[in-house]
């Protein structure tokens, strides 16, 4: 079962989203 992979993928997505938000915040 790919439960671990799904969790890892979600964590990666979350981290990317947070980095993107910070990036946009700094660009202003």
C-alpha positions as CSV (number, residue, x, y, z in Angstrom):
1,X,0.0,0.0,0.0
2,X,1.3,3.5,-0.8
3,X,0.1,5.2,2.3
4,X,3.6,6.4,3.2
5,X,4.1,7.7,-0.2
6,X,0.8,9.6,-0.1
7,X,1.7,11.2,3.2
8,X,5.2,12.1,2.0
9,X,3.7,13.6,-1.2
10,X,1.2,15.6,0.9
11,X,4.0,16.9,3.1
12,X,6.0,17.9,0.1
13,X,3.1,19.7,-1.4
14,X,2.4,21.5,1.9
15,X,6.1,22.6,2.1
16,X,6.1,23.8,-1.5
17,X,2.8,25.8,-0.9
18,X,4.3,27.4,2.2
19,X,7.5,28.3,0.4
20,X,5.5,29.7,-2.5
21,X,3.4,31.8,-0.1
22,X,6.6,33.2,1.5
23,X,8.1,33.9,-1.9
24,X,5.0,35.9,-2.9
25,X,5.0,37.7,0.4
26,X,8.6,38.8,0.0
27,X,8.1,39.9,-3.7
28,X,5.6,42.5,-2.6
